[in-house]
Amino acid sequence: MRKTPQEYVQYTPEQIQKANEVNLIEYAERIGYQLEKGDKRSLHAKKSGGLYFFPDSNKYYHFTTDKSGGVINFVMQFENKSFPEAVEILLNERLYISEFKSSQYKPMEKEKGELIIPEKAPNFKRAYWYLCSVRGIAPEIVSRLMNEGKVYQQNLRGNCVFIGFGEKNKPRYCAMRGTSDKPFKMDATNSDKSYPFVMEGSSKTLFVLESPIDVMSHASLYKLYGHNYAADHRISLGCLSDRALERHLKQYPEIKKIVFALDNDIDGTLPDGTPHNHGQKAAKKYAEKYKELGYRTETLTPEFKDFNEDLMVLRSRTAVKQAVFNENVYDIEAAQ
């Protein structure tokens, strides 16, 4: 049954237009699709059931379901979102945040259904291997979060599952990440991004990152450099909206300092092709916003794309140095 325009009153026509102008190909690649050349006018997504993207029109067509459309339709179909949810995701992705302050334009809160989280596997060996060996995260940190029920392995599929809890330790946010060579990334049905993935600390400092893996990676870097990673708070936003941050600050009023450690999107662009570092633009925006609210704020920029890439590069450099050291030891021993 077709929805009436009144059901979409929370978004202005300008916002909906901006959401639909998000570059569909860039968005598809950002969430994990691997694209290859189709014909002269299209790109094909590998292992997708015949999913094709058309750069000239910013549209897609899916042979398996015989469905097509623009970027909003794409998010609705392939991320299982409603129209308002799809628009929200796309506005957050490109930082098109409404400046309307009149009460008539305030978003209407949509009541979500019950969060459906994946079934847990009998053991978490694959997820543990992926996070430690592939992503380079410190085993101590992975074990801690698994013991706290915030990270586990999905039964049968083997995906990593990340949980954000609400009142009475009830799961409210759930993100999944694939552990195979095939990229996979999605949120569970009725997942609420206003509930962050959290690593609690005891200090008055909070680090704000984009994804759960970023949170774990940043903590791992702190540990590698000899700092007490467990002292500070860390949360992931799940996107570039600060709703999760607002909720966390209400729960932890003792926090006085916020460090925005968002992605370094050096190759990011706006729909018209204009260069735009989405993560760092957001970090600067929020640092100014929360400074005005009385917090001490800083921004922390990854050397590479994000702190997981920084972590993996550091581990690879350390491995190379160790290999060179071992080779020199062997040369010395041989000379003796």
C-alpha positions, 0 to 999 in steps of 0.5 A: 500500500502506497504511503501518503506524503504526510508520512514523510513530513519529517523530511523537506523536499530539499532533504529528500532531493539531497539524499537522492543525489548521493553518489550511488556507486560511492555509497555501494563501495563504501558499504562493501560492494566490489564493482567491476566493469559491466558494459559501456554504461554500467558497473557490475557488483560481483556475486550480487545476483545481477546487480548493475549500477549506471553512473550516468543516471545514478541508478541501479537494476537488479536482475534477480528481483527485477527491481530498479531505482535511485539511491534511496530505493537501493538502501530500502531494498538492500539494507531493508530500510523504510523510506524515512530510514533510508533518507536518514542514512543517506543524509548522515552519509554525506553530512546533509544535516537540516538547519531547519529549527522550526518545530514544524520541521522537527523529525517525528520519532518512528517507533522501532520494532523489537531488535532481532539479533542473530543467533550466537554460534557455539563458539566464537573462534572464527570471529576471534581469529578475524578480529585478532589476526586479520584486523590486528586487534589486541586479543585481550580487548577482543576477549574482554568484549566477548565476555561482556556480550558486546561481540560474538560470532553469528551462528552458521554464517560466522559473521562478527556481531557487535551489540550496543545495549540500552536500559536494563542491559537490553540490546538496542543496536546490532551491526554485523561484519563478514569474516570472509573474503566477500565483503559483508556489512549490515545492521540487524532489523530494527537496530537503533544507531542512537545506542552506541557500541561502548567500551566503558572507562573510568576517566573523564575522557571520551573518544568518539569513533565511527565503527565498533572495529574503529573503537577496538582498533583505537584501544589496541593502538593505545595498548601498543604504545604502553597506555592504559587503554581501559581508562578512557571511554570509547563509543562508535556512532555507527555513522556520522550522526551524533545521536549516540553521543548525545545519549552516552553523555546523558548516561555518563555526566562525569565526562568532561572531555570529548575527542572526535577520532572520526575517519580520514576520508581523504578521497571523499567527494560530494555528489557533484564531485567536489572533494569532501572529507566527510569524517573530518568535516564532521569531527570539526563540526561536532568539536565546535558544537560540544565546545559550546555546550561546555565540554573540552573538545579535540579532534584526532585524525588517523594517518590513513583511512581509519584507526584500524588501517593505522593499526594494521599498518603499524603491525605490518611495519613492526613485523618487517622490522622484526624480520630484518632484526632476525635476519641480522641476528642470523647473519651475525651468528653465521659470521661467528 
